[in-house]
Amino acid sequence: MPPRSDETRFGRRRGIGVDTQAWCTMSEQPSRTRRRLLQTLGAAGLGALAGCASLDGPSQDGDTPSITSKTPPADPADYEATVRAASGTVQPGGDLASETWVYNDQFPGPELRAKAGDVVAFELQNELPAETTIHWHGVPVANEMDGVPQVTQQPVAGGESFTYKFRAEPPGTYFYHSHVGLQLDRGLFGPLIIEESDPHVEYDREYTIVLDDYLTREPQPLFGEDSFGSGGMMGTQRPPYAGLLVNGRSAADPAVFDVREGERVRLRFINASSATLFQVQLGGHPMTVSHADGRPVDPVTVDGFQFGSGERYDTILEATNPGTWEIRATPLNGSEPPARAAITYDGVEPSSPVGPSQSNNLLSYGDLRARSPLSGVSGNPDRTFDLSLSPGGPSGQWLIDGQAYPEADPLQIRSGEHVRVRMTNQSPVPHPMHLHGHFFQVGDAVKDTVVVPGHMGQETFDFVADNPGDWLFHCHNLYHLEAGMARVIEYVD
């Protein structure tokens, strides 16, 4: 296994002087009809009928196989950690200090890291004056461990705790965050890394690079009595961000990543922002993309990539050009200065980082070839949803097929089905759409989040209904989710 960067491994291995933490189960099952994210979404009008196919009659391919719901593992935990949500002060550099909410007094939250196949137990201790949860973004956990309030669990009250227990698989780059209201934009997020036993790319060290858009005030909805009040055509406005950050650092005090000449360095990029589409480039070096949303792809060399909220890309840097070089993440839907960090070669005299040159050789979804494509998604699907993504007029809602969550019909499927989702974006802004509990296939790539471009842009993904339960499907722009751009995918076996 290639060595990691010199980071403190947060958490405890079972049997190293620590008692095993018992994991909690829900005392109350959430409603299975029209659901509500507690303290997440305001009242929303019911739009047009949902665009889901009828469940009457057999599928096109005949009877579908019976699939058993996942359950949290009964085995003792191999890796345990406590994640404490509480108020704290963050100091990104310059004049950007603020009082906000953080995990374990860190911003971003501590990196949680486990080996593939480990049973992990993460205890959420809520010291906030509000309810909260944790969602394990991209990891197909058992339904009751997914962290969506009033859909998969009851929210965790202030002063209470809840232990999330699941098997750490498959390996990849993920992150964890609150799934209550606008809490992610307060700072309640952190990286989650599941290590491969046999990576398909060689590297000598690695770094995790978390991109974020940063507020110095409490987040508010973009519309309504208690909103930011910024106005804007069709909801295209964003919150008044004070800056864009790399690993919690601003350009005034940037994060620095040391490398040695001749090394191969793995850079795990996570877009943990609430509302920002980034273009990422590196001065003096191309980047070889090795993973998309945690899943391995055939390596493809590019000069940069774009990714939306919730997406992740791993890249390999060939350290063959000594100097000090800039990592630049430019917002494509905002006016803030780019987020910046630096790559510095050992033994090189300190200097101002040299930025990337302009290039049109940017990654596209069509460049990605999954090394382990999904099985069961070839041929005609058993069920197809044709969905429109659109704004909801002066009320500020964001709609899927004319309906705003939570007053929206679930999209109903059966276990074992091959499901296809076709999306058309009738707004001018991109929507990073995320499906909980499953990976899906976009072209030849396996992902869990895909950006649907604005101005009638379209994307299609396919997945196999292999993880029964009620799962949220939503835009990962937090303010679009808050305004209704979500549905529940409901198994009806």
C-alpha positions in Angstrom: 0.0 0.0 0.0 1.5 3.4 -0.9 2.3 5.6 2.1 -0.1 8.4 3.0 0.9 12.0 3.7 1.9 12.7 7.3 -1.6 13.3 8.6 -2.9 12.2 12.0 -5.2 9.3 11.6 -8.4 10.3 13.5 -10.1 7.6 15.4 -9.4 4.5 17.3 -8.7 0.9 16.3 -10.6 -1.7 18.3 -8.6 -3.2 21.0 -6.2 -0.3 21.5 -7.3 0.7 25.0 -10.8 1.8 24.0 -14.2 0.4 24.8 -16.3 -0.6 21.8 -19.0 2.0 21.1 -22.5 0.5 20.8 -24.4 1.6 17.7 -27.9 2.9 18.1 -31.0 2.0 16.1 -34.0 4.1 15.4 -36.8 4.0 17.9 -39.3 5.2 15.4 -39.7 4.4 11.7 -40.0 7.5 9.4 -43.1 8.0 7.3 -43.1 6.1 4.0 -45.4 8.5 2.1 -44.8 12.2 1.7 -41.8 13.1 3.8 -40.3 16.2 5.3 -36.7 17.1 6.0 -37.1 18.5 9.5 -35.9 22.1 9.6 -34.8 21.7 6.0 -37.6 22.8 3.7 -40.4 25.3 4.0 -43.9 24.8 2.7 -44.0 24.0 -1.0 -46.8 24.0 -3.5 -47.7 20.8 -5.3 -46.8 21.0 -9.0 -47.6 18.9 -11.9 -47.9 15.1 -11.7 -44.6 13.3 -11.2 -42.9 11.9 -14.3 -42.6 8.3 -13.1 -43.7 5.2 -14.9 -46.6 3.1 -13.7 -45.8 0.2 -11.5 -48.6 -1.9 -12.8 -47.7 -5.0 -14.7 -44.4 -6.9 -15.1 -41.2 -5.3 -16.1 -40.0 -5.5 -19.7 -37.6 -8.3 -18.8 -40.1 -10.3 -16.8 -39.9 -11.0 -13.1 -37.2 -9.1 -11.2 -35.0 -10.9 -8.6 -35.6 -10.5 -4.9 -32.9 -8.4 -3.2 -32.5 -8.3 0.5 -32.2 -4.9 2.3 -28.8 -4.1 3.7 -28.4 -4.1 7.4 -25.7 -2.6 9.6 -23.0 -5.2 10.2 -23.2 -7.2 13.4 -19.4 -7.7 13.7 -17.5 -5.6 16.2 -16.1 -2.3 14.8 -12.5 -2.4 13.4 -12.3 1.4 13.5 -14.2 3.8 15.8 -14.3 7.6 16.0 -16.3 10.3 17.7 -17.6 13.2 15.6 -18.6 16.1 17.8 -20.8 18.8 16.3 -20.4 22.1 18.2 -19.9 25.8 17.9 -16.4 26.9 17.1 -14.2 29.7 15.7 -12.6 29.3 12.2 -9.7 31.4 10.9 -9.1 30.8 7.2 -6.6 33.6 6.9 -6.9 37.4 6.3 -10.0 39.0 7.9 -12.2 35.9 7.4 -12.5 34.6 11.0 -16.0 33.7 12.1 -18.0 31.9 14.7 -19.8 28.9 13.1 -20.5 25.2 13.6 -17.7 22.6 13.2 -16.8 19.0 13.8 -14.2 18.3 16.5 -13.1 21.9 16.6 -11.7 21.5 13.1 -12.5 23.2 9.8 -13.0 21.2 7.6 -13.9 18.3 10.0 -11.3 15.6 10.7 -10.3 13.2 8.0 -11.9 9.8 8.7 -9.9 7.0 7.1 -10.5 3.3 7.1 -9.4 0.3 5.1 -11.7 -1.3 2.6 -13.8 -3.9 4.4 -13.4 -2.5 7.9 -16.5 -2.3 10.0 -16.6 1.3 11.2 -18.6 3.0 14.0 -18.8 6.8 14.0 -20.5 8.3 17.0 -22.1 11.7 16.3 -22.3 13.7 19.5 -24.6 16.7 19.0 -23.6 19.7 21.1 -25.4 22.2 18.8 -28.6 24.1 19.7 -30.4 22.3 16.9 -31.0 18.8 15.5 -28.5 17.3 13.1 -27.5 14.2 11.3 -24.5 12.9 9.2 -24.7 11.7 5.6 -21.9 9.5 4.2 -21.8 11.0 0.8 -21.3 8.4 -1.9 -21.1 5.3 0.3 -24.0 2.9 -0.3 -24.7 2.2 3.4 -27.7 0.4 4.9 -30.7 2.7 4.7 -31.0 3.5 8.4 -27.3 4.7 8.4 -27.8 7.2 5.5 -28.4 10.3 7.7 -31.4 11.9 6.0 -33.8 13.2 8.7 -37.4 11.9 8.4 -36.5 9.7 5.5 -33.9 7.3 6.9 -33.6 8.3 10.5 -35.0 10.6 13.2 -32.7 13.7 13.6 -30.3 13.7 16.5 -31.4 16.3 19.1 -29.0 18.6 20.9 -27.3 16.9 23.8 -28.0 13.4 22.2 -25.8 11.0 20.2 -26.2 8.5 17.4 -23.7 5.9 16.2 -23.5 5.2 12.5 -22.2 1.7 11.8 -21.4 0.3 8.3 -18.8 -1.6 6.4 -16.3 0.7 4.7 -16.8 -0.3 1.0 -16.1 0.2 -1.7 -12.7 2.0 -1.5 -12.6 5.6 -2.7 -12.7 9.3 -1.9 -15.9 10.3 -0.1 -17.0 12.9 2.4 -19.4 13.3 5.3 -21.7 16.2 6.1 -24.8 17.3 7.9 -28.0 16.7 5.9 -30.2 19.1 8.0 -31.2 22.4 6.5 -28.3 24.7 5.5 -25.9 23.2 8.1 -23.4 22.1 5.5 -22.8 25.7 4.6 -22.0 26.5 8.3 -19.0 24.1 8.1 -20.3 20.7 9.1 -18.4 18.5 6.6 -15.1 16.6 6.4 -13.3 14.0 4.2 -13.9 10.3 4.4 -11.3 8.0 2.8 -11.6 4.3 2.3 -8.2 2.8 1.3 -7.7 0.3 -1.4 -5.7 -2.9 -0.7 -4.4 -2.9 -4.3 -4.6 0.5 -6.1 -4.6 0.3 -9.9 -2.3 3.3 -10.0 1.1 3.6 -8.3 1.9 6.6 -6.1 4.4 7.6 -3.3 2.3 9.9 -1.2 -1.2 11.5 -1.2 -3.0 14.6 -0.1 -6.7 15.2 0.3 -7.8 18.6 -1.1 -11.2 19.9 0.0 -12.8 22.9 -1.8 -15.4 25.0 -0.2 -17.4 28.3 -0.5 -17.2 30.2 2.8 -19.7 32.3 4.7 -18.8 34.6 7.6 -22.5 34.7 8.7 -25.2 32.2 9.3 -26.6 30.8 6.1 -30.1 31.8 5.1 -32.5 30.7 2.3 -32.2 32.7 -0.9 -35.9 33.6 -0.8 -38.4 34.4 1.9 -38.8 36.5 5.0 -35.5 35.4 6.6 -33.5 35.1 3.3 -30.3 36.8 2.2 -32.5 39.0 0.1 -30.2 39.2 -2.9 -32.8 38.8 -5.6 -32.0 37.6 -9.1 -33.5 36.2 -12.2 -34.7 32.6 -11.9 -32.9 32.0 -8.6 -29.4 32.3 -10.3 -28.0 34.2 -7.3 -25.7 32.6 -4.7 -25.1 33.5 -1.1 -22.7 36.4 -0.4 -19.6 34.2 0.0 -16.6 35.9 1.7 -14.2 33.7 -0.2 -13.4 30.2 -1.6 -11.1 27.9 0.4 -8.8 25.0 0.0 -8.7 22.8 3.2 -10.2 25.6 5.2 -7.5 28.1 4.0 -7.9 31.3 2.0 -5.5 32.6 -0.6 -4.2 35.0 2.2 -2.8 32.0 4.1 -2.9 29.1 1.6 -2.5 25.4 2.1 0.9 24.1 1.0 1.6 20.6 -0.2 5.2 19.4 -0.2 6.5 17.0 -2.9 9.9 15.5 -3.9 11.2 15.4 -7.4 10.5 12.1 -9.0 7.5 11.2 -6.8 4.0 10.3 -8.0 1.5 12.1 -5.8 -2.1 11.3 -5.5 -4.4 14.3 -5.0 -7.9 13.5 -3.8 -10.1 16.5 -4.8 -13.5 16.9 -3.0 -16.0 19.6 -3.9 -17.7 20.1 -0.5 -19.1 23.5 -1.5 -22.7 24.3 -1.1 -23.3 26.2 -4.3 -20.1 26.4 -6.4 -19.0 24.8 -9.7 -15.2 24.8 -9.8 -12.6 24.5 -12.6 -9.4 23.0 -11.2 -6.0 23.4 -12.8 -2.4 23.0 -11.6 0.6 25.2 -12.7 3.4 23.5 -14.5 1.9 20.0 -14.6 -0.8 18.0 -16.3 -3.1 15.9 -14.1 -3.9 12.2 -14.7 -7.4 11.4 -13.5 -7.5 8.0 -11.8 -10.9 8.0 -10.0 -14.3 9.6 -10.4 -16.5 9.9 -7.3 -14.3 7.3 -5.6 -14.5 4.7 -8.4 -11.4 3.8 -10.4 -11.2 4.8 -14.1 -8.7 4.1 -16.8 -6.1 6.9 -16.3 -6.7 9.9 -18.5 -4.3 12.9 -18.7 -5.8 16.4 -18.9 -4.9 20.0 -18.1 -7.8 20.4 -15.7 -11.4 19.4 -14.8 -14.6 21.0 -13.7 -16.8 19.6 -10.9 -19.9 20.5 -9.1 -20.9 20.3 -5.5 -20.6 16.7 -4.2 -18.3 15.4 -7.0 -14.8 14.1 -6.4 -11.8 13.4 -8.6 -8.5 11.7 -7.8 -5.5 12.7 -9.9 -1.9 11.6 -10.1 0.8 14.3 -10.2 4.2 13.4 -11.8 6.6 15.6 -9.8 9.1 16.2 -12.6 9.1 20.0 -12.8 10.8 21.5 -9.6 9.4 24.8 -8.4 6.5 26.3 -6.5 3.2 25.8 -8.4 -0.3 27.0 -7.9 -3.4 24.8 -7.5 -6.2 27.1 -8.7 -9.9 26.4 -8.4 -11.9 29.0 -10.3 -15.6 29.5 -9.7 -17.6 29.0 -12.9 -20.9 30.3 -11.3 -19.6 33.0 -9.0 -17.5 36.2 -9.0 -15.2 35.4 -6.0 -11.4 35.2 -6.6 -10.3 31.6 -7.2 -9.4 29.3 -4.3 -5.6 28.8 -4.3 -3.1 26.4 -2.7 0.5 25.6 -3.6 2.6 22.6 -4.6 6.2 23.1 -3.3 9.2 20.9 -4.2 11.6 20.0 -1.4 14.8 22.0 -1.6 13.4 24.8 -3.8 13.8 28.3 -2.6 10.5 29.9 -1.5 8.8 31.9 -4.2 5.3 33.0 -5.4 3.5 30.0 -6.9 3.3 30.0 -10.7 -0.2 29.6 -12.0 -1.6 27.3 -14.7 -1.7 28.3 -18.3 -4.9 28.5 -20.3 -5.9 25.2 -21.9 -8.9 23.7 -23.6 -7.9 20.1 -22.6 -10.4 19.8 -19.8 -11.9 16.5 -18.6 -15.4 15.6 -19.9 -17.6 12.7 -18.7 -17.0 11.1 -22.1 -13.3 10.8 -21.2 -14.0 8.5 -18.3 -13.9 4.7 -18.6 -14.8 2.8 -15.5 -12.5 -0.1 -14.6 -15.5 -1.9 -13.0 -18.6 -0.9 -15.0 -22.0 -1.6 -13.3 -23.5 -4.9 -14.2 -27.2 -5.1 -15.1 -27.4 -1.7 -16.9 -27.0 -2.8 -20.5 -29.9 -3.0 -22.9 -33.3 -1.6 -22.4 -34.2 -0.4 -18.9 -37.1 -1.9 -16.9 -38.2 1.6 -15.8 -37.5 5.1 -17.1 -38.0 8.5 -15.5 -38.0 11.5 -17.8 -37.5 14.5 -15.4 -37.4 18.2 -16.0 -35.4 20.5 -13.7 -36.8 24.0 -13.4 -37.3 27.1 -11.3 -40.7 27.6 -9.6 -41.3 31.3 -10.2 -41.3 34.2 -7.7 -41.7 31.9 -4.7 -38.1 30.8 -5.3 -38.8 27.1 -5.5 -36.7 24.6 -7.5 -38.7 21.8 -9.0 -38.3 18.3 -10.4 -41.1 17.7 -12.9 -43.1 20.6 -11.6 -43.1 19.5 -7.9 -41.2 20.8 -4.9 -40.1 18.6 -2.1 -41.4 17.6 0.4 -44.8 17.9 -1.3 -43.7 15.8 -4.2 -44.6 12.3 -5.2 -42.0 9.6 -4.7 -40.3 7.9 -7.7 -41.3 4.3 -7.2 -39.1 1.3 -8.3 -38.8 -2.4 -7.6 -35.9 -4.4 -6.4 -33.6 -5.7 -9.1 -34.9 -3.3 -11.8 -32.6 -1.6 -14.3 -33.7 2.0 -13.8 -32.9 4.9 -16.2 -33.2 8.6 -15.3 -33.1 11.2 -18.1 -32.9 14.8 -17.0 -33.5 18.0 -18.9 -32.4 21.3 -17.3 -34.9 24.0 -18.2 -33.0 26.6 -16.2 -29.8 28.6 -17.0 -27.8 27.2 -14.1 -26.2 23.8 -13.6 -27.6 21.2 -11.2 -25.3 18.6 -9.6 -27.7 15.8 -9.1 -26.9 13.2 -6.4 -28.5 9.8 -5.7 -28.2 8.3 -2.2 -27.6 4.6 -1.6 -26.4 3.7 -5.1 -23.8 4.2 -7.8 -25.0 4.9 -11.3 -23.5 4.8 -14.7 -23.1 7.9 -16.9 -21.8 6.8 -20.3 -18.9 4.6 -19.4 -18.3 6.2 -15.9 -19.6 5.0 -12.6 -20.5 7.9 -10.3 -23.0 9.1 -7.7 -23.2 12.8 -8.6 -23.6 14.2 -12.1 -23.8 17.9 -13.3 -26.7 18.6 -15.6 -25.7 21.7 -17.6 -28.0 24.8 -17.9 -29.9 26.0 -20.9 -31.7 22.7 -21.8 -28.7 20.6 -21.0 -29.4 16.9 -20.6 -27.8 14.0 -18.7 -28.9 10.4 -18.4 -27.8 7.8 -15.9 -28.6 4.1 -15.2 -28.6 2.1 -12.0 -29.7 -1.2 -10.6 -32.2 -1.2 -7.8 -30.0 -3.2 -5.4 -30.3 -1.4 -2.1 -33.9 -1.4 -0.9 -35.3 1.5 1.2 -36.3 5.1 0.7 -33.5 7.2 -0.7 -33.1 10.9 -1.4 -32.4 12.0 -5.0 -31.6 15.8 -5.1 -29.6 18.7 -6.4 -26.4 19.1 -4.3 -26.6 22.8 -4.6 -27.7 23.2 -1.0 -30.0 26.2 -1.8 -31.7 24.4 -4.6 -32.3 21.4 -2.3 -33.6 23.7 0.4 -36.0 25.2 -2.1 -37.5 21.8 -3.2 -35.2 20.2 -5.8 -35.5 16.7 -4.4 -37.5 13.5 -4.6 -37.5 10.2 -2.7 -36.7 7.1 -4.6 -39.1 4.5 -3.1 -38.8 0.8 -3.3 -42.3 -0.7 -3.3 -41.6 -4.5 -3.1 
